[in-house]
C-alpha cells in the first residue's frame, strides 16, 4: 500500500514543511513557516502541485 506523510520540523524561528513517501523519498521546503499548521498546509499544496507523484500511487497499487 502506498503512503505519504506530511510533517513540520523546527527550522530557524519557524517550521519546515516535509513530504515523505513510503519508499523513503522526502521533499522539504526551502522556506520556513511560522506555525506547524502552515508548514503542513504548504506540504499538502506542494503535493497537489505534483500530480505525477499521486498518479504513481495508483500505478504501484495496480502492480500488486
Number of C-alpha atoms within 10 A of each C-alpha: 8 13 9 16 13 19 20 24 16 15 14 11 10 16 22 25 27 23 21 16 16 11 9 9 9 13 15 17 16 9 13 21 22 14 15 18 14 17 25 22 17 23 24 17 11 17 18 12 11 10 10 10 12 14 10 12 15 12 11 11 10 8 6 6
